[in-house]
Amino acid sequence: MSNAQAGGDNTIKLVLAWGLVGIPLAWGVVETVINALKLFQ
C-alpha cells in the first residue's frame, strides 16, 4: 500500500470517527438549548 492510499484511508476513518461523536453531541446540545429555552418563556 502506498503512502497516498494509507493517508486517504486514515482521512476517511477520521471523518467517520468525528461524525460518530459529533452528530450525537450536536443533537444533545440542540436538545439542551431547546429545553433551557422553555425555562425562560
N, C-alpha and C positions, 0 to 999 in steps of 0.2 A: 504494500500500500504506500502510495506516495504521501509526502507531507501535505500537499494541497487537498487530497481526499480526506486525510485524517483531520485537518483543520476544519473542513466543511462539515464533517460528521460531528465534531465537537460543538460547532456552532449550532447545529440542529438540536443536539442534546441540551445545550444551554438554554436555547429558546423554549424548548418543551418544559424544562425544569422550572424556568421562571413563570411560564404560563400556568403550570400546575400549582404553583404557590401564589402567583399574583392575582389570578382570577378569583379564587375564593376570598383572598384578602380584600380585594376591591369590593366584592359583594358584601362582605362583612362591614366594611367601612360605610358603604352606602346605606345598609340597613340600620346601622347605629345612628347615622345622621338623621335618617327619616324618623326613627323612634325618639331621638333627642328633640327634634323639632316639635313633636307632639307636646312636649313639656311647656313650650313657650306659646302655645295657642290659647 
